[in-house]
Each structure stands twice: as C-alpha cells, then as structure tokens.
C-alpha cells in the first residue's frame, strides 16, 4: 500500500542535484510540500523551481548551525540524501584527521543533527518517515570492510547503526515513525560518474517507496532495516 503525501511536509538534503533532487521531485509529485536543503543557493533554487519546492540553503558541514536553520519546521518526511566522498586512496592509516572529520560531518553528523531537531515532532504527531541514503560500502556484511575509502565507509556504517538504533528507540513504528536506510547503488550522478551501471531513477525508487509506505502504530510496516530495490539486505 502507498500513501498520498498531500498535506505532508518533506525535507530532503542534497536536493540541488543527483539523487537528492530526484527524490525531492518524486515526493513533490506525490503531493508533499518539499523543502530542499543544500549548500549552493543558486543550484538549489534552480532545482526546487523545477518541482515547485522551497529552498533552504545551508552547508551541512556546519553541523552546529542545523538546529537553528530548521527551527520551527514541522517535517513529516526527512530524507538524508546529501553525502560527500573521501579520496579514493584514503585508507585508514593514510587519512588525515581533517578529511575524516569533513566526511563524517556531512555523511553522519548532519543526519544526526536533523534527526535530533525534527523527529521529536514526528513522534509527537504520531506520523513520520526517516530515510537515510546509505551505501553498499557501509555494509559490514558486504564490501564495507574491504579497505580503502575509510572515512566514507565508516560514516555510512555509522549511518546504518543510527538508523537501526533510532528505529528500535521509536518502538519499530509503533510510535508512528518509520526509520529506514537504503542503498541506492552505483548511480550515474556527479559522485558516481557517467559510466555507473544504475540510473538515478533506479537509485531513488526505494527511497520514494519507503516515504510512501502505508503504516499505522497498531500495524507498523517493517522498519529499522536496510533496503535495496525494495528488498531488505543484510547490514
């Protein structure tokens, strides 16, 4: 079952391009009022104009400023889509502390700050969806321990852990809030490159499905899981 999102408010990070922009557009097409968040105000304004959304420019690396930036918003759907990649050769022992912190700030700390600011309202209203865009490289059961890209892999593994932990703290949907992560796969975005095997449409399908799933506190949908192509995959 899927829900019409009319009357719901969605906030999507990374909405100026790539997966974030496609997710924001898809949520708007489902009837949601969509607020896009990204650091480039010009690119963000152009993006949200395409689907009639609202722009909220903010550099997610400024984690301390996030709470004030979203203060007063009542958000029903939070999609943490923004991410930065570490250098391809950034093995654990070669990574600088600055690079480690820069990647962690956007890929893990910013989602935590947004969750901390917005999810209490969802729980109070007894309806909410949190979708964290993870990566197969963050799976401890997959390629996530294969070495290299250390800041990115570890940040995404942390995002997976945050997803599962929060879902359990919210009683696995019985408080009205579903919390899930999705692996979009290697998509043809600025980060993934033009030769990636998956389209942006394939990459965002599961996130949009998660946002629109029907669920009630008395009969919650499966949550606290990692999904790929609408199928649960091991962490």
C-alpha atoms as one frame of an Amber mdcrd trajectory, in Angstrom:
protein
   0.000   0.000   0.000   1.198   3.522  -0.701   0.131   6.781   0.879  -0.750
  10.044  -0.785   1.596  12.611   0.741  -0.758  15.542   0.275  -0.631  17.712
   3.372   2.744  16.288   4.421   5.977  18.264   4.561   9.223  16.678   3.383
  12.781  17.911   3.846  15.410  16.478   1.517  19.108  17.199   1.876  21.331
  17.271  -1.172  18.336  18.453  -3.185  20.334  20.607  -5.604  21.428  17.666
  -7.751  21.585  13.925  -8.277  19.674  11.540  -6.055  18.520  14.245  -3.662
  16.992  16.326  -6.431  15.224  13.297  -7.912  13.843  12.250  -4.532  12.630
  15.771  -3.818  10.871  15.884  -7.183   9.294  12.483  -6.609   7.943  13.487
  -3.209   6.508  16.676  -4.683   4.800  14.599  -7.374   3.220  12.561  -4.571
   1.655  15.706  -3.158   4.131  16.686  -0.463   5.300  20.188   0.258   9.029
  19.747  -0.283  11.839  21.742   1.278  15.193  21.176  -0.356  18.399  21.728
   1.568  21.853  22.088   0.018  24.870  24.350   0.331  24.786  26.012  -3.112
  21.883  28.513  -3.000  21.812  29.153  -6.749  21.816  25.484  -7.761  19.267
  24.717  -5.048  16.924  27.496  -6.165  17.078  26.260  -9.751  16.420  22.681
  -8.641  13.395  23.347  -6.439  11.898  25.652  -9.036  11.595  22.597 -11.263
   9.095  20.903  -8.953   7.634  23.846  -7.076   9.533  23.271  -3.858  11.115
  25.568  -1.303  14.828  26.221  -0.882  16.610  26.181   2.471  20.270  26.796
   1.739  22.704  25.506   4.347  26.126  23.905   4.263  25.624  20.638   6.133
  29.268  20.714   7.155  28.097  23.415   9.576  26.527  20.823  11.856  26.201
  23.215  14.788  24.011  25.550  12.720  21.500  22.938  11.577  19.109  23.086
  14.539  18.646  26.842  14.212  18.209  26.554  10.433  15.276  24.143  10.723
  13.802  25.623  13.901  10.030  25.944  13.677   9.603  23.476  10.809   7.116
  20.631  11.166   8.572  17.978   8.889   6.863  14.650   8.275   9.372  13.076
   5.876  13.115  13.524   6.354  15.407  12.224   3.628  19.112  12.439   4.402
  20.449  12.219   0.853  23.450  14.578   0.963  26.875  12.969   1.083  30.484
  13.629   0.283  33.025  11.040  -0.789  36.509  10.643   0.604  39.555  10.390
  -1.632  39.749   7.017  -3.391  43.083   6.212  -1.797  42.068   7.251   1.713
  42.948   4.131   3.632  42.586   4.298   7.389  46.261   4.856   8.121  46.653
   7.399   5.311  43.572   9.510   6.061  44.076  12.843   7.747  42.029  13.844
  10.746  40.671  16.788   8.766  39.402  14.561   5.938  37.894  12.143   8.467
  36.021  14.962  10.164  34.904  16.603   6.916  33.319  13.416   5.587  31.787
  12.451   8.921  30.247  15.911   9.343  28.137  15.673   6.182  27.555  11.913
   5.981  26.806  11.145   9.636  26.763  14.149  11.963  24.387  16.233   9.829
  21.790  13.424   9.595  22.008  13.046  13.375  21.500  16.792  13.876  18.463
  16.830  11.569  17.009  13.752  13.243  17.511  15.330  16.665  15.763  18.514
  15.544  12.862  17.079  13.547  11.981  13.572  14.686  10.635  14.518  18.154
   7.875  16.405  16.334   7.108  13.365  14.180   6.781  11.184  17.260   4.536
  13.746  18.938   2.279  13.884  15.867   2.392  10.074  15.557   3.431  10.095
  11.900   6.825  10.316  10.266   9.285   8.797   7.827  13.066   8.998   8.083
  15.011   7.687   5.087  18.791   7.640   5.247  20.662   7.132   1.989  23.396
   4.736   2.901  25.756   2.813   0.609  26.717  -0.774  -0.014  30.203   0.269
   1.061  28.798   0.803   4.554  27.531  -2.755   4.933  29.546  -4.786   7.406
  28.250  -7.942   5.693  29.175  -6.691   2.219  32.192  -4.810   0.872  32.243
  -2.403   3.825  35.334  -3.906   5.449  37.355  -4.382   2.265  39.653  -1.408
   2.872  40.036   1.988   1.264  37.633   4.944   1.279  37.845   4.696   5.049
  36.075   7.924   6.068  33.171   7.295   3.703  32.758   3.592   4.511  32.858
   4.153   8.260  30.485   7.130   8.128  27.956   5.091   6.134  28.309   2.164
   8.539  27.602   4.630  11.329  24.523   5.871   9.463  23.287   2.288   9.257
  23.780   1.884  13.001  21.995   5.173  13.688  19.066   4.000  11.556  18.643
   0.722  13.388  19.160   2.211  16.839  16.630   5.003  16.303  14.028   2.639
  14.864  14.206   0.498  17.997  14.018   3.565  20.241  10.813   4.516  18.408
   9.363   1.048  19.027   9.773  -0.121  15.426   6.967   2.007  14.062   4.563
   1.707  16.979   5.049   5.417  17.718   4.066   6.237  14.149   7.576   6.880
  12.802   9.362   4.579  10.362  13.155   4.816  10.173  14.994   3.040   7.369
  18.126   3.151   5.249  18.526   2.399   1.571  21.461   1.563  -0.677  20.827
   3.325  -3.990  23.687   1.517  -5.668  26.305   2.952  -8.020  24.293   5.521
  -9.974  25.076   7.947 -12.777  25.389  11.065 -10.634  28.184  13.588 -10.203
  29.608  11.339  -7.491  29.020   8.050  -9.311  30.209   9.211 -12.721  28.724
   8.814 -16.223  29.705   5.146 -16.557  27.945   3.909 -13.418  25.639   0.936
 -14.071  22.451   2.340 -12.496  20.263   5.261 -13.448  19.196   7.947 -10.995
  15.609   6.673 -11.331  16.697   3.207 -10.207  18.655   4.704  -7.349  15.794
   6.716  -5.875  12.939   4.240  -6.320  13.354   2.591  -2.925  13.630   5.885
  -1.059  10.371   7.080  -2.603   8.708   3.760  -1.813   9.826   3.998   1.816
   8.434   7.519   2.109   5.043   6.481   0.734   4.536   3.170   2.557   1.309
   2.839   4.458   1.748   2.098   8.153  -0.151   2.527  11.410   1.086   2.408
  15.025  -1.092  -0.643  15.630   0.150  -2.400  12.486   3.505  -0.878  11.539
   5.316  -1.671   8.328   8.696  -3.418   8.657  11.230  -0.774   9.694  14.695
  -0.305  11.112  16.117  -2.079   8.094  18.449  -1.601   5.146  16.766  -1.820
   1.750  17.961  -2.172  -1.822  15.494  -2.296  -4.726  12.662  -2.610  -2.173
  14.207  -5.770  -0.689  15.825  -5.982   2.745  19.573  -6.614   2.614  21.905
  -7.561   5.480  23.712  -4.804   7.353
